[in-house]
Amino acid sequence: MKGLLKNLGLILVLVGAVILVACSFTGNVNNNTILGTSAVLMVLGLITYIVINKKLAD
């Protein structure tokens, strides 16, 4: 469980990246909702990764 929690931020970033790649392959790059969701997931994943790893290191 601790390993999954430690990698939660990376998983969120990867999900955001997969959404962007899927939008690129389908040609659906003009939908701001999908692009915004992937951007929010990537930023949230980065913040989560920093916060969780800082707490686990202490």
mmJSON file of the N, C-alpha and C atoms, coordinates in Angstrom:
{"data_MODEL":{"atom_site":{
"group_PDB":["ATOM","ATOM","ATOM","ATOM","ATOM","ATOM","ATOM","ATOM","ATOM","ATOM","ATOM","ATOM","ATOM","ATOM","ATOM","ATOM","ATOM","ATOM","ATOM","ATOM","ATOM","ATOM","ATOM","ATOM","ATOM","ATOM","ATOM","ATOM","ATOM","ATOM","ATOM","ATOM","ATOM","ATOM","ATOM","ATOM","ATOM","ATOM","ATOM","ATOM","ATOM","ATOM","ATOM","ATOM","ATOM","ATOM","ATOM","ATOM","ATOM","ATOM","ATOM","ATOM","ATOM","ATOM","ATOM","ATOM","ATOM","ATOM","ATOM","ATOM","ATOM","ATOM","ATOM","ATOM","ATOM","ATOM","ATOM","ATOM","ATOM","ATOM","ATOM","ATOM","ATOM","ATOM","ATOM","ATOM","ATOM","ATOM","ATOM","ATOM","ATOM","ATOM","ATOM","ATOM","ATOM","ATOM","ATOM","ATOM","ATOM","ATOM","ATOM","ATOM","ATOM","ATOM","ATOM","ATOM","ATOM","ATOM","ATOM","ATOM","ATOM","ATOM","ATOM","ATOM","ATOM","ATOM","ATOM","ATOM","ATOM","ATOM","ATOM","ATOM","ATOM","ATOM","ATOM","ATOM","ATOM","ATOM","ATOM","ATOM","ATOM","ATOM","ATOM","ATOM","ATOM","ATOM","ATOM","ATOM","ATOM","ATOM","ATOM","ATOM","ATOM","ATOM","ATOM","ATOM","ATOM","ATOM","ATOM","ATOM","ATOM","ATOM","ATOM","ATOM","ATOM","ATOM","ATOM","ATOM","ATOM","ATOM","ATOM","ATOM","ATOM","ATOM","ATOM","ATOM","ATOM","ATOM","ATOM","ATOM","ATOM","ATOM","ATOM","ATOM","ATOM","ATOM","ATOM","ATOM","ATOM","ATOM","ATOM","ATOM","ATOM","ATOM"],
"id":[1,2,3,4,5,6,7,8,9,10,11,12,13,14,15,16,17,18,19,20,21,22,23,24,25,26,27,28,29,30,31,32,33,34,35,36,37,38,39,40,41,42,43,44,45,46,47,48,49,50,51,52,53,54,55,56,57,58,59,60,61,62,63,64,65,66,67,68,69,70,71,72,73,74,75,76,77,78,79,80,81,82,83,84,85,86,87,88,89,90,91,92,93,94,95,96,97,98,99,100,101,102,103,104,105,106,107,108,109,110,111,112,113,114,115,116,117,118,119,120,121,122,123,124,125,126,127,128,129,130,131,132,133,134,135,136,137,138,139,140,141,142,143,144,145,146,147,148,149,150,151,152,153,154,155,156,157,158,159,160,161,162,163,164,165,166,167,168,169,170,171,172,173,174],
"type_symbol":["N","C","C","N","C","C","N","C","C","N","C","C","N","C","C","N","C","C","N","C","C","N","C","C","N","C","C","N","C","C","N","C","C","N","C","C","N","C","C","N","C","C","N","C","C","N","C","C","N","C","C","N","C","C","N","C","C","N","C","C","N","C","C","N","C","C","N","C","C","N","C","C","N","C","C","N","C","C","N","C","C","N","C","C","N","C","C","N","C","C","N","C","C","N","C","C","N","C","C","N","C","C","N","C","C","N","C","C","N","C","C","N","C","C","N","C","C","N","C","C","N","C","C","N","C","C","N","C","C","N","C","C","N","C","C","N","C","C","N","C","C","N","C","C","N","C","C","N","C","C","N","C","C","N","C","C","N","C","C","N","C","C","N","C","C","N","C","C","N","C","C","N","C","C"],
"label_atom_id":["N","CA","C","N","CA","C","N","CA","C","N","CA","C","N","CA","C","N","CA","C","N","CA","C","N","CA","C","N","CA","C","N","CA","C","N","CA","C","N","CA","C","N","CA","C","N","CA","C","N","CA","C","N","CA","C","N","CA","C","N","CA","C","N","CA","C","N","CA","C","N","CA","C","N","CA","C","N","CA","C","N","CA","C","N","CA","C","N","CA","C","N","CA","C","N","CA","C","N","CA","C","N","CA","C","N","CA","C","N","CA","C","N","CA","C","N","CA","C","N","CA","C","N","CA","C","N","CA","C","N","CA","C","N","CA","C","N","CA","C","N","CA","C","N","CA","C","N","CA","C","N","CA","C","N","CA","C","N","CA","C","N","CA","C","N","CA","C","N","CA","C","N","CA","C","N","CA","C","N","CA","C","N","CA","C","N","CA","C","N","CA","C","N","CA","C","N","CA","C","N","CA","C"],
"label_alt_id":[null,null,null,null,null,null,null,null,null,null,null,null,null,null,null,null,null,null,null,null,null,null,null,null,null,null,null,null,null,null,null,null,null,null,null,null,null,null,null,null,null,null,null,null,null,null,null,null,null,null,null,null,null,null,null,null,null,null,null,null,null,null,null,null,null,null,null,null,null,null,null,null,null,null,null,null,null,null,null,null,null,null,null,null,null,null,null,null,null,null,null,null,null,null,null,null,null,null,null,null,null,null,null,null,null,null,null,null,null,null,null,null,null,null,null,null,null,null,null,null,null,null,null,null,null,null,null,null,null,null,null,null,null,null,null,null,null,null,null,null,null,null,null,null,null,null,null,null,null,null,null,null,null,null,null,null,null,null,null,null,null,null,null,null,null,null,null,null,null,null,null,null,null,null],
"label_comp_id":["MET","MET","MET","LYS","LYS","LYS","GLY","GLY","GLY","LEU","LEU","LEU","LEU","LEU","LEU","LYS","LYS","LYS","ASN","ASN","ASN","LEU","LEU","LEU","GLY","GLY","GLY","LEU","LEU","LEU","ILE","ILE","ILE","LEU","LEU","LEU","VAL","VAL","VAL","LEU","LEU","LEU","VAL","VAL","VAL","GLY","GLY","GLY","ALA","ALA","ALA","VAL","VAL","VAL","ILE","ILE","ILE","LEU","LEU","LEU","VAL","VAL","VAL","ALA","ALA","ALA","CYS","CYS","CYS","SER","SER","SER","PHE","PHE","PHE","THR","THR","THR","GLY","GLY","GLY","ASN","ASN","ASN","VAL","VAL","VAL","ASN","ASN","ASN","ASN","ASN","ASN","ASN","ASN","ASN","THR","THR","THR","ILE","ILE","ILE","LEU","LEU","LEU","GLY","GLY","GLY","THR","THR","THR","SER","SER","SER","ALA","ALA","ALA","VAL","VAL","VAL","LEU","LEU","LEU","MET","MET","MET","VAL","VAL","VAL","LEU","LEU","LEU","GLY","GLY","GLY","LEU","LEU","LEU","ILE","ILE","ILE","THR","THR","THR","TYR","TYR","TYR","ILE","ILE","ILE","VAL","VAL","VAL","ILE","ILE","ILE","ASN","ASN","ASN","LYS","LYS","LYS","LYS","LYS","LYS","LEU","LEU","LEU","ALA","ALA","ALA","ASP","ASP","ASP"],
"label_asym_id":["A","A","A","A","A","A","A","A","A","A","A","A","A","A","A","A","A","A","A","A","A","A","A","A","A","A","A","A","A","A","A","A","A","A","A","A","A","A","A","A","A","A","A","A","A","A","A","A","A","A","A","A","A","A","A","A","A","A","A","A","A","A","A","A","A","A","A","A","A","A","A","A","A","A","A","A","A","A","A","A","A","A","A","A","A","A","A","A","A","A","A","A","A","A","A","A","A","A","A","A","A","A","A","A","A","A","A","A","A","A","A","A","A","A","A","A","A","A","A","A","A","A","A","A","A","A","A","A","A","A","A","A","A","A","A","A","A","A","A","A","A","A","A","A","A","A","A","A","A","A","A","A","A","A","A","A","A","A","A","A","A","A","A","A","A","A","A","A","A","A","A","A","A","A"],
"label_entity_id":["1","1","1","1","1","1","1","1","1","1","1","1","1","1","1","1","1","1","1","1","1","1","1","1","1","1","1","1","1","1","1","1","1","1","1","1","1","1","1","1","1","1","1","1","1","1","1","1","1","1","1","1","1","1","1","1","1","1","1","1","1","1","1","1","1","1","1","1","1","1","1","1","1","1","1","1","1","1","1","1","1","1","1","1","1","1","1","1","1","1","1","1","1","1","1","1","1","1","1","1","1","1","1","1","1","1","1","1","1","1","1","1","1","1","1","1","1","1","1","1","1","1","1","1","1","1","1","1","1","1","1","1","1","1","1","1","1","1","1","1","1","1","1","1","1","1","1","1","1","1","1","1","1","1","1","1","1","1","1","1","1","1","1","1","1","1","1","1","1","1","1","1","1","1"],
"label_seq_id":[1,1,1,2,2,2,3,3,3,4,4,4,5,5,5,6,6,6,7,7,7,8,8,8,9,9,9,10,10,10,11,11,11,12,12,12,13,13,13,14,14,14,15,15,15,16,16,16,17,17,17,18,18,18,19,19,19,20,20,20,21,21,21,22,22,22,23,23,23,24,24,24,25,25,25,26,26,26,27,27,27,28,28,28,29,29,29,30,30,30,31,31,31,32,32,32,33,33,33,34,34,34,35,35,35,36,36,36,37,37,37,38,38,38,39,39,39,40,40,40,41,41,41,42,42,42,43,43,43,44,44,44,45,45,45,46,46,46,47,47,47,48,48,48,49,49,49,50,50,50,51,51,51,52,52,52,53,53,53,54,54,54,55,55,55,56,56,56,57,57,57,58,58,58],
"pdbx_PDB_ins_code":[null,null,null,null,null,null,null,null,null,null,null,null,null,null,null,null,null,null,null,null,null,null,null,null,null,null,null,null,null,null,null,null,null,null,null,null,null,null,null,null,null,null,null,null,null,null,null,null,null,null,null,null,null,null,null,null,null,null,null,null,null,null,null,null,null,null,null,null,null,null,null,null,null,null,null,null,null,null,null,null,null,null,null,null,null,null,null,null,null,null,null,null,null,null,null,null,null,null,null,null,null,null,null,null,null,null,null,null,null,null,null,null,null,null,null,null,null,null,null,null,null,null,null,null,null,null,null,null,null,null,null,null,null,null,null,null,null,null,null,null,null,null,null,null,null,null,null,null,null,null,null,null,null,null,null,null,null,null,null,null,null,null,null,null,null,null,null,null,null,null,null,null,null,null],
"Cartn_x":[0.828,0.0,0.873,1.958,2.841,3.501,3.808,4.404,3.443,2.163,1.157,0.94,0.921,0.757,1.947,3.136,4.331,4.315,3.714,3.677,2.382,1.517,0.229,0.411,1.355,1.603,2.051,2.931,3.4,2.273,1.392,0.254,-0.663,-0.915,-1.772,-1.145,0.157,0.846,0.763,0.951,0.872,-0.537,-1.558,-2.939,-3.192,-2.713,-2.849,-2.132,-0.949,-0.191,-0.876,-1.447,-2.163,-3.385,-4.066,-5.218,-4.766,-3.651,-3.146,-2.744,-2.102,-1.712,-2.946,-3.945,-5.176,-5.89,-5.9,-6.512,-5.745,-4.452,-3.63,-3.894,-3.996,-4.242,-5.636,-6.623,-7.993,-8.264,-7.375,-7.577,-8.519,-8.796,-9.733,-8.959,-8.196,-7.351,-8.031,-9.256,-9.96,-10.967,-11.011,-11.936,-11.235,-11.59,-10.913,-11.187,-12.31,-12.623,-11.643,-11.406,-10.48,-9.054,-8.653,-7.293,-7.097,-8.105,-8.026,-7.973,-8.745,-8.735,-7.36,-6.754,-5.425,-4.389,-4.523,-3.589,-3.75,-4.999,-5.254,-4.704,-4.892,-4.356,-2.84,-2.194,-0.733,-0.216,-0.833,-0.408,-0.717,-1.89,-2.254,-1.32,-0.946,-0.006,1.359,1.826,3.12,3.098,2.048,1.924,1.808,1.003,0.839,2.155,2.907,4.199,5.141,5.193,6.088,5.656,4.371,3.875,4.005,3.592,3.636,5.066,5.962,7.355,8.041,7.629,8.187,7.714,6.435,5.902,6.484,6.683,7.237,8.719,9.415,10.831,11.047,10.066,10.204,9.909],
"Cartn_y":[-1.193,0.0,1.259,1.205,2.36,2.632,1.558,1.71,2.363,1.969,2.578,4.038,4.327,5.709,6.557,5.981,6.718,7.052,6.178,6.376,6.996,7.441,8.013,9.235,10.087,11.276,10.927,9.948,9.516,8.899,8.156,7.549,8.63,9.68,10.771,11.49,11.7,12.351,11.476,10.175,9.263,9.196,9.233,9.242,10.501,11.632,12.877,12.818,12.226,12.096,11.144,10.066,9.116,9.784,10.616,11.342,12.266,12.95,13.832,13.058,11.917,11.098,10.565,10.128,9.624,10.725,11.932,13.056,13.369,13.235,13.492,12.458,11.19,10.14,10.224,10.625,10.704,12.019,12.981,14.279,15.188,14.859,15.64,16.648,17.523,18.462,19.81,19.966,21.229,21.19,20.119,19.997,20.469,21.642,22.228,21.48,20.803,20.056,18.902,18.161,17.027,17.516,18.54,19.061,19.676,20.363,20.943,19.879,18.816,17.717,17.064,16.853,16.237,17.176,18.467,19.425,19.452,19.419,19.407,18.13,16.989,15.734,15.766,16.343,16.395,17.314,18.459,19.387,18.793,18.202,17.571,16.408,15.656,14.554,15.037,16.129,16.686,17.165,17.866,18.351,17.181,16.176,14.999,14.263,14.124,13.438,14.151,15.468,16.237,16.144,16.326,16.34,14.965,13.918,12.575,12.137,12.362,11.945,12.765,13.998,14.799,14.262,13.853,13.309,11.936,11.106,9.776,9.82,10.855,10.975,11.373,12.055,12.517,11.447],
"Cartn_z":[0.0,0.0,0.0,0.763,0.838,-0.506,-1.241,-2.569,-3.547,-3.485,-4.358,-3.989,-2.709,-2.267,-2.684,-2.628,-3.021,-4.512,-5.314,-6.763,-7.26,-6.376,-6.786,-7.673,-7.359,-8.163,-9.566,-9.672,-10.988,-11.804,-11.141,-11.836,-12.389,-11.617,-12.098,-13.287,-13.24,-14.36,-15.605,-15.438,-16.576,-17.153,-16.319,-16.815,-17.63,-17.151,-17.909,-19.236,-19.257,-20.501,-21.474,-20.965,-21.828,-22.448,-21.687,-22.232,-23.36,-23.177,-24.233,-25.481,-25.302,-26.45,-27.167,-26.414,-27.016,-27.803,-27.273,-27.996,-29.271,-29.216,-30.399,-31.488,-31.104,-32.096,-32.697,-31.904,-32.415,-33.131,-32.985,-33.636,-32.886,-31.641,-30.823,-29.974,-30.626,-29.892,-29.671,-30.106,-29.933,-28.789,-28.042,-26.926,-25.653,-25.194,-24.038,-22.747,-22.646,-21.429,-21.242,-22.297,-22.205,-21.97,-22.695,-22.532,-21.145,-20.644,-19.298,-18.224,-18.424,-17.456,-17.388,-18.537,-18.531,-17.91,-18.15,-17.539,-16.024,-15.553,-14.108,-13.486,-14.152,-13.629,-13.539,-14.526,-14.512,-13.406,-13.239,-12.178,-10.806,-10.659,-9.393,-9.075,-10.094,-9.891,-9.459,-10.038,-9.653,-8.208,-7.834,-6.453,-5.482,-5.849,-4.995,-4.812,-5.894,-5.819,-4.856,-4.942,-4.067,-2.618,-2.359,-0.976,-0.325,-1.032,-0.438,-0.187,-1.123,-0.917,0.158,0.342,1.432,2.782,2.865,4.123,4.424,3.389,3.619,3.979,3.543,3.871,5.324,5.899,7.297,8.301],
"occupancy":[1.0,1.0,1.0,1.0,1.0,1.0,1.0,1.0,1.0,1.0,1.0,1.0,1.0,1.0,1.0,1.0,1.0,1.0,1.0,1.0,1.0,1.0,1.0,1.0,1.0,1.0,1.0,1.0,1.0,1.0,1.0,1.0,1.0,1.0,1.0,1.0,1.0,1.0,1.0,1.0,1.0,1.0,1.0,1.0,1.0,1.0,1.0,1.0,1.0,1.0,1.0,1.0,1.0,1.0,1.0,1.0,1.0,1.0,1.0,1.0,1.0,1.0,1.0,1.0,1.0,1.0,1.0,1.0,1.0,1.0,1.0,1.0,1.0,1.0,1.0,1.0,1.0,1.0,1.0,1.0,1.0,1.0,1.0,1.0,1.0,1.0,1.0,1.0,1.0,1.0,1.0,1.0,1.0,1.0,1.0,1.0,1.0,1.0,1.0,1.0,1.0,1.0,1.0,1.0,1.0,1.0,1.0,1.0,1.0,1.0,1.0,1.0,1.0,1.0,1.0,1.0,1.0,1.0,1.0,1.0,1.0,1.0,1.0,1.0,1.0,1.0,1.0,1.0,1.0,1.0,1.0,1.0,1.0,1.0,1.0,1.0,1.0,1.0,1.0,1.0,1.0,1.0,1.0,1.0,1.0,1.0,1.0,1.0,1.0,1.0,1.0,1.0,1.0,1.0,1.0,1.0,1.0,1.0,1.0,1.0,1.0,1.0,1.0,1.0,1.0,1.0,1.0,1.0,1.0,1.0,1.0,1.0,1.0,1.0],
"B_iso_or_equiv":[0.0,0.0,0.0,0.0,0.0,0.0,0.0,0.0,0.0,0.0,0.0,0.0,0.0,0.0,0.0,0.0,0.0,0.0,0.0,0.0,0.0,0.0,0.0,0.0,0.0,0.0,0.0,0.0,0.0,0.0,0.0,0.0,0.0,0.0,0.0,0.0,0.0,0.0,0.0,0.0,0.0,0.0,0.0,0.0,0.0,0.0,0.0,0.0,0.0,0.0,0.0,0.0,0.0,0.0,0.0,0.0,0.0,0.0,0.0,0.0,0.0,0.0,0.0,0.0,0.0,0.0,0.0,0.0,0.0,0.0,0.0,0.0,0.0,0.0,0.0,0.0,0.0,0.0,0.0,0.0,0.0,0.0,0.0,0.0,0.0,0.0,0.0,0.0,0.0,0.0,0.0,0.0,0.0,0.0,0.0,0.0,0.0,0.0,0.0,0.0,0.0,0.0,0.0,0.0,0.0,0.0,0.0,0.0,0.0,0.0,0.0,0.0,0.0,0.0,0.0,0.0,0.0,0.0,0.0,0.0,0.0,0.0,0.0,0.0,0.0,0.0,0.0,0.0,0.0,0.0,0.0,0.0,0.0,0.0,0.0,0.0,0.0,0.0,0.0,0.0,0.0,0.0,0.0,0.0,0.0,0.0,0.0,0.0,0.0,0.0,0.0,0.0,0.0,0.0,0.0,0.0,0.0,0.0,0.0,0.0,0.0,0.0,0.0,0.0,0.0,0.0,0.0,0.0,0.0,0.0,0.0,0.0,0.0,0.0],
"pdbx_formal_charge":[null,null,null,null,null,null,null,null,null,null,null,null,null,null,null,null,null,null,null,null,null,null,null,null,null,null,null,null,null,null,null,null,null,null,null,null,null,null,null,null,null,null,null,null,null,null,null,null,null,null,null,null,null,null,null,null,null,null,null,null,null,null,null,null,null,null,null,null,null,null,null,null,null,null,null,null,null,null,null,null,null,null,null,null,null,null,null,null,null,null,null,null,null,null,null,null,null,null,null,null,null,null,null,null,null,null,null,null,null,null,null,null,null,null,null,null,null,null,null,null,null,null,null,null,null,null,null,null,null,null,null,null,null,null,null,null,null,null,null,null,null,null,null,null,null,null,null,null,null,null,null,null,null,null,null,null,null,null,null,null,null,null,null,null,null,null,null,null,null,null,null,null,null,null],
"auth_seq_id":[1,1,1,2,2,2,3,3,3,4,4,4,5,5,5,6,6,6,7,7,7,8,8,8,9,9,9,10,10,10,11,11,11,12,12,12,13,13,13,14,14,14,15,15,15,16,16,16,17,17,17,18,18,18,19,19,19,20,20,20,21,21,21,22,22,22,23,23,23,24,24,24,25,25,25,26,26,26,27,27,27,28,28,28,29,29,29,30,30,30,31,31,31,32,32,32,33,33,33,34,34,34,35,35,35,36,36,36,37,37,37,38,38,38,39,39,39,40,40,40,41,41,41,42,42,42,43,43,43,44,44,44,45,45,45,46,46,46,47,47,47,48,48,48,49,49,49,50,50,50,51,51,51,52,52,52,53,53,53,54,54,54,55,55,55,56,56,56,57,57,57,58,58,58],
"auth_comp_id":["MET","MET","MET","LYS","LYS","LYS","GLY","GLY","GLY","LEU","LEU","LEU","LEU","LEU","LEU","LYS","LYS","LYS","ASN","ASN","ASN","LEU","LEU","LEU","GLY","GLY","GLY","LEU","LEU","LEU","ILE","ILE","ILE","LEU","LEU","LEU","VAL","VAL","VAL","LEU","LEU","LEU","VAL","VAL","VAL","GLY","GLY","GLY","ALA","ALA","ALA","VAL","VAL","VAL","ILE","ILE","ILE","LEU","LEU","LEU","VAL","VAL","VAL","ALA","ALA","ALA","CYS","CYS","CYS","SER","SER","SER","PHE","PHE","PHE","THR","THR","THR","GLY","GLY","GLY","ASN","ASN","ASN","VAL","VAL","VAL","ASN","ASN","ASN","ASN","ASN","ASN","ASN","ASN","ASN","THR","THR","THR","ILE","ILE","ILE","LEU","LEU","LEU","GLY","GLY","GLY","THR","THR","THR","SER","SER","SER","ALA","ALA","ALA","VAL","VAL","VAL","LEU","LEU","LEU","MET","MET","MET","VAL","VAL","VAL","LEU","LEU","LEU","GLY","GLY","GLY","LEU","LEU","LEU","ILE","ILE","ILE","THR","THR","THR","TYR","TYR","TYR","ILE","ILE","ILE","VAL","VAL","VAL","ILE","ILE","ILE","ASN","ASN","ASN","LYS","LYS","LYS","LYS","LYS","LYS","LEU","LEU","LEU","ALA","ALA","ALA","ASP","ASP","ASP"],
"auth_asym_id":["A","A","A","A","A","A","A","A","A","A","A","A","A","A","A","A","A","A","A","A","A","A","A","A","A","A","A","A","A","A","A","A","A","A","A","A","A","A","A","A","A","A","A","A","A","A","A","A","A","A","A","A","A","A","A","A","A","A","A","A","A","A","A","A","A","A","A","A","A","A","A","A","A","A","A","A","A","A","A","A","A","A","A","A","A","A","A","A","A","A","A","A","A","A","A","A","A","A","A","A","A","A","A","A","A","A","A","A","A","A","A","A","A","A","A","A","A","A","A","A","A","A","A","A","A","A","A","A","A","A","A","A","A","A","A","A","A","A","A","A","A","A","A","A","A","A","A","A","A","A","A","A","A","A","A","A","A","A","A","A","A","A","A","A","A","A","A","A","A","A","A","A","A","A"],
"auth_atom_id":["N","CA","C","N","CA","C","N","CA","C","N","CA","C","N","CA","C","N","CA","C","N","CA","C","N","CA","C","N","CA","C","N","CA","C","N","CA","C","N","CA","C","N","CA","C","N","CA","C","N","CA","C","N","CA","C","N","CA","C","N","CA","C","N","CA","C","N","CA","C","N","CA","C","N","CA","C","N","CA","C","N","CA","C","N","CA","C","N","CA","C","N","CA","C","N","CA","C","N","CA","C","N","CA","C","N","CA","C","N","CA","C","N","CA","C","N","CA","C","N","CA","C","N","CA","C","N","CA","C","N","CA","C","N","CA","C","N","CA","C","N","CA","C","N","CA","C","N","CA","C","N","CA","C","N","CA","C","N","CA","C","N","CA","C","N","CA","C","N","CA","C","N","CA","C","N","CA","C","N","CA","C","N","CA","C","N","CA","C","N","CA","C","N","CA","C","N","CA","C","N","CA","C"],
"pdbx_PDB_model_num":[1,1,1,1,1,1,1,1,1,1,1,1,1,1,1,1,1,1,1,1,1,1,1,1,1,1,1,1,1,1,1,1,1,1,1,1,1,1,1,1,1,1,1,1,1,1,1,1,1,1,1,1,1,1,1,1,1,1,1,1,1,1,1,1,1,1,1,1,1,1,1,1,1,1,1,1,1,1,1,1,1,1,1,1,1,1,1,1,1,1,1,1,1,1,1,1,1,1,1,1,1,1,1,1,1,1,1,1,1,1,1,1,1,1,1,1,1,1,1,1,1,1,1,1,1,1,1,1,1,1,1,1,1,1,1,1,1,1,1,1,1,1,1,1,1,1,1,1,1,1,1,1,1,1,1,1,1,1,1,1,1,1,1,1,1,1,1,1,1,1,1,1,1,1]
}}}
